[in-house]
Amino acid sequence: MTEQRHDQDFFKLDLIWYAMLSSLGLYLLAGLIVGANTESFVDPSVCSVVRPVLYLIALLTLFGLGSIRKLLMPVQPDQGNNQAAQQSGQQRYATVLIITLAIAESIGIYGLVLYLLGRNLVDLLLLLAVSAAVMYYYRPNLEDFQRLQ
């Protein structure tokens, strides 16, 4: 694979990462706009049940993400030096990255849901921050991408 093609492929992964990370900002903006213009339509007793459940799901997601990533991530490039083997490893890396980022983004979505249900800004900010931190931790890594070349 040529160096220019390699750089283009990694740039695409970076672009996907930036887009998914910036979507968290959109969730924050949407939550604040909707929250300021509407009232909570859910009884507080429902929120007291839903909040711990979504926090538990977020916690399980957070701790399970590393295992999911290790399970899906190719350890080494396929044997052989042909171009198909190189593309296979890098395509798998891209797929695992997108799955990882989507799962991390779901934590932020839990915060948005909790905020829209109960109007607790701490839920929104905390879970969006956790989601952003996880997305930053699992950002595209050039060394891993090159290792699969």
Contact map, one row per residue, 1 for C-alpha under 8 A:
11101100000000000000000000000000000000000000000000000000000000000000000000000000001001000000000000000000000000000000000000000000000000000000000000001
11111100000000000000000000000000000000000000000000000000000000000000000000000000000000000000000000000000000000000000000000000000000000000000000000000
11111110000000000000000000000000000000000000000000000000000000000000000000000000000000000000000000000000000000000000000000000000000000000000000000000
01111111000000000000000000000000000000000000000000000000000000000000000000000000000000000000000000000000000000000000000000000000000000000000000000000
11111111100000000000000000000000000000000000000000000000000000000000000000000000000000000000000000000000000000000000000000000000000000000000000000000
11111111110000000000000000000000000000000000000000000000000000000000000000000000000000000000000000000000000000000000000000000000000000000000000000000
00111111111000000000000000000000000000000000000000000000000000000000000000000000000000000000000000000000000000000000000000000000000000000000000000000
00011111111100000000000000000000000000000000000000000000000000000000000000000000000000000000000000000000000000000000000000000000000000000000000000000
00001111111110000000000000000000000000000000000000000000000000000000000000000000000000000000000000000000000000000000000000000000000000000000000000000
00000111111111000000000000000000000000000000000000000000000000000000000000000000000000000000000000000000000000000000000000000000000000000001010010000
00000011111111100000000000000000000000000000000000000000000000000000000000000000000000000000000000000000000000000000000000000000000000000000000000000
00000001111111110000000000000000000000000000000000000000000000000000000000000000000000000000000000000000000000000000000000000000000000000000000000000
00000000111111111000000000000000000000000000000000000000000000000000000000000000000000000000010000000000000000000000000000000000000000000001000000000
00000000011111111100000000000000000000000000000000000000000000000000000000000000000000000000000000000000000000000000000000000000000000000011000000000
00000000001111111110000000000000000000000000000000000000000000000000000000000000000000000000000000000000000000000000000000000000000000000000000000000
00000000000111111111000000000000000000000000000000000000000000000000000000000000000000000000000001000000000000000000000000000000000000000000000000000
00000000000011111111100000000000000000000000000000000000000000000000000000000000000000000000000000001000000000000000000000000000000000100011000000000
00000000000001111111110000000000000000000000000000000000000000000000000000000000000000000000000000000000000000000000000000000000000000000000000000000
00000000000000111111111000000000000000000000000000000000000000000000000000000000000000000000000000000000000000000000000000000000000000000000000000000
00000000000000011111111100000000000000000000000000000000000000000000000000000000000000000000000000001100100000000000000000000000000000000000000000000
00000000000000001111111110000000000000000000000000000000000000000000000000000000000000000000000000000000100000000000000000000000000100100000000000000
00000000000000000111111111000000000000000000000000000000000000000000000000000000000000000000000000000000000000000000000000000000000000000000000000000
00000000000000000011111111100000000000000000000000000000000000000000000000000000000000000000000000000000000000000000000000000000000000000000000000000
00000000000000000001111111110000000000000000000000000000000000000000000000000000000000000000000000000000100100000000000000000001000100000000000000000
00000000000000000000111111111000000000000000000000000000000000000000000000000000000000000000000000000000000000000000000000000000000000000000000000000
00000000000000000000011111111100000000000000000000000000000000000000000000000000000000000000000000000000000000000000000000000000000000000000000000000
00000000000000000000001111111110000000000000000000000000000000000000000000000000000000000000000000000000000110010000000000000000000000000000000000000
00000000000000000000000111111111000000000000000000000000000000000000000000000000000000000000000000000000000000010000000000011001000000000000000000000
00000000000000000000000011111111100000000000000000000000000000000000000000000000000000000000000000000000000000000000000000000000000000000000000000000
00000000000000000000000001111111110000000000000000000000000000000000000000000000000000000000000000000000000000000000000000000000000000000000000000000
00000000000000000000000000111111111000000000000000000000000000000000000000000000000000000000000000000000000000010011000000010000000000000000000000000
00000000000000000000000000011111111100000000000000000000000000000000000000000000000000000000000000000000000000000000000000000000000000000000000000000
00000000000000000000000000001111111110000000000000000000000000000000000000000000000000000000000000000000000000000000000000000000000000000000000000000
00000000000000000000000000000111111111000000000000000000000000000000000000000000000000000000000000000000000000000001000000000000000000000000000000000
00000000000000000000000000000011111111100000000000000000000000000000000000000000000000000000000000000000000000000011001000000000000000000000000000000
00000000000000000000000000000001111111100000000000000000000000000000000000000000000000000000000000000000000000000000000000000000000000000000000000000
00000000000000000000000000000000111111100000000000000000000000000000000000000000000000000000000000000000000000000000000000000000000000000000000000000
00000000000000000000000000000000011111110000000000000000000000000000000000000000000000000000000000000000000000000000000000000000000000000000000000000
00000000000000000000000000000000001111111000000000000000000000000000000000000000000000000000000000000000000000000000000000000000000000000000000000000
00000000000000000000000000000000000001111110000000000000000000000000000000000000000000000000000000000000000000000001111000000000000000000000000000000
00000000000000000000000000000000000000111110000000000000000000000000000000000000000000000000000000000000000000000000100000000000000000000000000000000
00000000000000000000000000000000000000011111011000000000000000000000000000000000000000000000000000000000000000000000110000000000000000000000000000000
00000000000000000000000000000000000000011111111000000000000000000000000000000000000000000000000000000000000000000000000000000000000000000000000000000
00000000000000000000000000000000000000000111111100000000000000000000000000000000000000000000000000000000000000000000010000000000000000000000000000000
00000000000000000000000000000000000000000011111110000000000000000000000000000000000000000000000000000000000000000000000000000000000000000000000000000
00000000000000000000000000000000000000000111111111000000000000000000000000000000000000000000000000000000000000000000000000000000000000000000000000000
00000000000000000000000000000000000000000111111111100000000000000000000000000000000000000000000000000000000000000100110000000000000000000000000000000
00000000000000000000000000000000000000000001111111110000000000000000000000000000000000000000000000000000000000000000000000000000000000000000000000000
00000000000000000000000000000000000000000000111111111000000000000000000000000000000000000000000000000000000000000000000000000000000000000000000000000
00000000000000000000000000000000000000000000011111111100000000000000000000000000000000000000000000000000000000000100000000000000000000000000000000000
00000000000000000000000000000000000000000000001111111110000000000000000000000000000000000000000000000000000000000100000000000000000000000000000000000
00000000000000000000000000000000000000000000000111111111000000000000000000000000000000000000000000000000000000000000000000000000000000000000000000000
00000000000000000000000000000000000000000000000011111111100000000000000000000000000000000000000000000000000000000000000000000000000000000000000000000
00000000000000000000000000000000000000000000000001111111110000000000000000000000000000000000000000000000000001000100000000000000000000000000000000000
00000000000000000000000000000000000000000000000000111111111000000000000000000000000000000000000000000000000001000000000000000000000000000000000000000
00000000000000000000000000000000000000000000000000011111111100000000000000000000000000000000000000000000000000000000000000000000000000000000000000000
00000000000000000000000000000000000000000000000000001111111110000000000000000000000000000000000000000000000000000000000000000000000000000000000000000
00000000000000000000000000000000000000000000000000000111111111000000000000000000000000000000000000000000001001000000000000000000000000000000000000000
00000000000000000000000000000000000000000000000000000011111111100000000000000000000000000000000000000000000000000000000000000000000000000000000000000
00000000000000000000000000000000000000000000000000000001111111110000000000000000000000000000000000000000000000000000000000000000000000000000000000000
00000000000000000000000000000000000000000000000000000000111111111000000000000000000000000000000000000011001000000000000000000000000000000000000000000
00000000000000000000000000000000000000000000000000000000011111111100000000000000000000000000000000000001001000000000000000000000000001000000000000000
00000000000000000000000000000000000000000000000000000000001111111110000000000000000000000000000000000000000000000000000000000000000000000000000000000
00000000000000000000000000000000000000000000000000000000000111111111000000000000000000000000000000000000000000000000000000000000000000000000000000000
00000000000000000000000000000000000000000000000000000000000011111111100000000000000000000000000000010011000000000000000000000000000000000000000000000
00000000000000000000000000000000000000000000000000000000000001111111110000000000000000000000000000000000000000000000000000000000000000000000000000000
00000000000000000000000000000000000000000000000000000000000000111111111000000000000000000000000000000000000000000000000000000000000000000000000000000
00000000000000000000000000000000000000000000000000000000000000011111111100000000000000000000000000000000000000000000000000000000000000000000000000000
00000000000000000000000000000000000000000000000000000000000000001111111110000000000000000000000100010000000000000000000000000000000000000000000000000
00000000000000000000000000000000000000000000000000000000000000000111111110000000000000000000000000000000000000000000000000000000000000000000000000000
00000000000000000000000000000000000000000000000000000000000000000011111110000000000000000000000000000000000000000000000000000000000000000000000000000
00000000000000000000000000000000000000000000000000000000000000000001111111000000000000000000000100000000000000000000000000000000000000000000000000000
00000000000000000000000000000000000000000000000000000000000000000000111111100000000000000001100100000000000000000000000000000000000000000000000000000
00000000000000000000000000000000000000000000000000000000000000000000000111111000000000001001100000000000000000000000000000000000000000000000000000000
00000000000000000000000000000000000000000000000000000000000000000000000011111000000000000000000000000000000000000000000000000000000000000000000000000
00000000000000000000000000000000000000000000000000000000000000000000000001111100000000001000000000000000000000000000000000000000000000000000000000110
00000000000000000000000000000000000000000000000000000000000000000000000001111110000011001000000000000000000000000000000000000000000000000000000000111
00000000000000000000000000000000000000000000000000000000000000000000000000011111000011011000000000000000000000000000000000000000000000000000000000000
00000000000000000000000000000000000000000000000000000000000000000000000000001111100010000000000000000000000000000000000000000000000000000000000000000
00000000000000000000000000000000000000000000000000000000000000000000000000000111110010000000000000000000000000000000000000000000000000000000000000000
00000000000000000000000000000000000000000000000000000000000000000000000000000011111011000000000000000000000000000000000000000000000000000000000000000
00000000000000000000000000000000000000000000000000000000000000000000000000000001111111000000000000000000000000000000000000000000000000000000000000000
10000000000000000000000000000000000000000000000000000000000000000000000000000000111111100000000000000000000000000000000000000000000000000000000000000
00000000000000000000000000000000000000000000000000000000000000000000000000000000011111110000000000000000000000000000000000000000000000000000000000000
00000000000000000000000000000000000000000000000000000000000000000000000000001111111111111000000000000000000000000000000000000000000000000000000000000
10000000000000000000000000000000000000000000000000000000000000000000000000001100111111111100000000000000000000000000000000000000000000000000000000011
00000000000000000000000000000000000000000000000000000000000000000000000000000000001111111110000000000000000000000000000000000000000000000000000000001
00000000000000000000000000000000000000000000000000000000000000000000000000000100000111111111000000000000000000000000000000000000000000000000000000000
00000000000000000000000000000000000000000000000000000000000000000000000001011100000011111111100000000000000000000000000000000000000000000000000000011
00000000000000000000000000000000000000000000000000000000000000000000000000000000000001111111110000000000000000000000000000000000000000000000000010011
00000000000000000000000000000000000000000000000000000000000000000000000000000000000000111111111000000000000000000000000000000000000000000000000000000
00000000000000000000000000000000000000000000000000000000000000000000000011000000000000011111111100000000000000000000000000000000000000000000000000000
00000000000000000000000000000000000000000000000000000000000000000000000011000000000000001111111110000000000000000000000000000000000000000000000010000
00000000000010000000000000000000000000000000000000000000000000000000000000000000000000000111111111000000000000000000000000000000000000000000000000000
00000000000000000000000000000000000000000000000000000000000000000000000000000000000000000011111111100000000000000000000000000000000000000000000000000
00000000000000000000000000000000000000000000000000000000000000000000100110000000000000000001111111110000000000000000000000000000000000000000000000000
00000000000000000000000000000000000000000000000000000000000000000000000000000000000000000000111111111000000000000000000000000000000000000111000000000
00000000000000010000000000000000000000000000000000000000000000000000000000000000000000000000011111111100000000000000000000000000000000000000000000000
00000000000000000000000000000000000000000000000000000000000000000000000000000000000000000000001111111110000000000000000000000000000000000000000000000
00000000000000000000000000000000000000000000000000000000000000001000100000000000000000000000000111111111000000000000000000000000000000000100000000000
00000000000000001001000000000000000000000000000000000000000000000000000000000000000000000000000011111111100000000000000000000000000000100100000000000
00000000000000000001000000000000000000000000000000000000000000000000000000000000000000000000000001111111110000000000000000000000000000000000000000000
00000000000000000000000000000000000000000000000000000000000010001000000000000000000000000000000000111111111000000000000000000000000000000000000000000
00000000000000000000000000000000000000000000000000000000000011001000000000000000000000000000000000011111111100000000000000000000001101100000000000000
00000000000000000001100100000000000000000000000000000000000000000000000000000000000000000000000000001111111110000000000000000000001100100000000000000
00000000000000000000000000000000000000000000000000000000000000000000000000000000000000000000000000000111111111000000000000000000001000000000000000000
00000000000000000000000000000000000000000000000000000000010011000000000000000000000000000000000000000011111111100000000000000011011000000000000000000
00000000000000000000000100100000000000000000000000000000000000000000000000000000000000000000000000000001111111110000000000010011111100000000000000000
00000000000000000000000000100000000000000000000000000000000000000000000000000000000000000000000000000000111111111000000000000001000000000000000000000
00000000000000000000000000000000000000000000000000000110010000000000000000000000000000000000000000000000011111111100000000010010000000000000000000000
00000000000000000000000000000000000000000000000000000000000000000000000000000000000000000000000000000000001111111110000000111111000000000000000000000
00000000000000000000000000110010000000000000000000000000000000000000000000000000000000000000000000000000000111111111000000110001000000000000000000000
00000000000000000000000000000000000000000000000000000000000000000000000000000000000000000000000000000000000011111111100000000000000000000000000000000
00000000000000000000000000000000000000000000001001100100000000000000000000000000000000000000000000000000000001111111111100110000000000000000000000000
00000000000000000000000000000010001000000000000000000000000000000000000000000000000000000000000000000000000000111111111110110000000000000000000000000
00000000000000000000000000000010011000010000000000000000000000000000000000000000000000000000000000000000000000011111111000000000000000000000000000000
00000000000000000000000000000000000000011100001000000000000000000000000000000000000000000000000000000000000000001111111000000000000000000000000000000
00000000000000000000000000000000000000010101001000000000000000000000000000000000000000000000000000000000000000000111111100000000000000000000000000000
00000000000000000000000000000000001000010000000000000000000000000000000000000000000000000000000000000000000000000111111110000000000000000000000000000
00000000000000000000000000000000000000000000000000000000000000000000000000000000000000000000000000000000000000000110011111110000000000000000000000000
00000000000000000000000000000000000000000000000000000000000000000000000000000000000000000000000000000000000000000010001111111000000000000000000000000
00000000000000000000000000000000000000000000000000000000000000000000000000000000000000000000000000000000000000000000000111111100000000000000000000000
00000000000000000000000000000000000000000000000000000000000000000000000000000000000000000000000000000000000000110110000111111110000000000000000000000
00000000000000000000000000010010000000000000000000000000000000000000000000000000000000000000000000000000000101110110000111111111000000000000000000000
00000000000000000000000000010000000000000000000000000000000000000000000000000000000000000000000000000000000000100000000011111111100000000000000000000
00000000000000000000000000000000000000000000000000000000000000000000000000000000000000000000000000000000000000100000000001111111110000000000000000000
00000000000000000000000000000000000000000000000000000000000000000000000000000000000000000000000000000000001101100000000000111111111000000000000000000
00000000000000000000000100010000000000000000000000000000000000000000000000000000000000000000000000000000001110110000000000011111111100000000000000000
00000000000000000000000000000000000000000000000000000000000000000000000000000000000000000000000000000000000100000000000000001111111110000000000000000
00000000000000000000000000000000000000000000000000000000000000000000000000000000000000000000000000000000001100000000000000000111111111000000000000000
00000000000000000000000000000000000000000000000000000000000000000000000000000000000000000000000000000001111100000000000000000011111111100000000000000
00000000000000000000100100000000000000000000000000000000000000000000000000000000000000000000000000000001100100000000000000000001111111110000000000000
00000000000000000000000000000000000000000000000000000000000000000000000000000000000000000000000000000000000000000000000000000000111111111000000000000
00000000000000000000000000000000000000000000000000000000000001000000000000000000000000000000000000000001000000000000000000000000011111111100000000000
00000000000000001000100000000000000000000000000000000000000000000000000000000000000000000000000000001001100000000000000000000000001111111110000000000
00000000000000000000000000000000000000000000000000000000000000000000000000000000000000000000000000000000000000000000000000000000000111111110000000000
00000000000000000000000000000000000000000000000000000000000000000000000000000000000000000000000000000000000000000000000000000000000011111110000000000
00000000000000000000000000000000000000000000000000000000000000000000000000000000000000000000000010011000000000000000000000000000000001111111100000000
00000000000001001000000000000000000000000000000000000000000000000000000000000000000000000000000010000000000000000000000000000000000000111111100000000
00000000010011001000000000000000000000000000000000000000000000000000000000000000000000000000000010000000000000000000000000000000000000000111110010000
00000000000000000000000000000000000000000000000000000000000000000000000000000000000000000000000000000000000000000000000000000000000000000111111110000
00000000010000000000000000000000000000000000000000000000000000000000000000000000000000000000000000000000000000000000000000000000000000000001111111000
00000000000000000000000000000000000000000000000000000000000000000000000000000000000000000000000000000000000000000000000000000000000000000000111111100
00000000000000000000000000000000000000000000000000000000000000000000000000000000000000000000000000000000000000000000000000000000000000000000111111110
00000000010000000000000000000000000000000000000000000000000000000000000000000000000000000100100000000000000000000000000000000000000000000001111111111
00000000000000000000000000000000000000000000000000000000000000000000000000000000000000000000000000000000000000000000000000000000000000000000011111111
00000000000000000000000000000000000000000000000000000000000000000000000000011000000000000000000000000000000000000000000000000000000000000000001111111
00000000000000000000000000000000000000000000000000000000000000000000000000011000000001001100000000000000000000000000000000000000000000000000000111111
10000000000000000000000000000000000000000000000000000000000000000000000000001000000001101100000000000000000000000000000000000000000000000000000011111
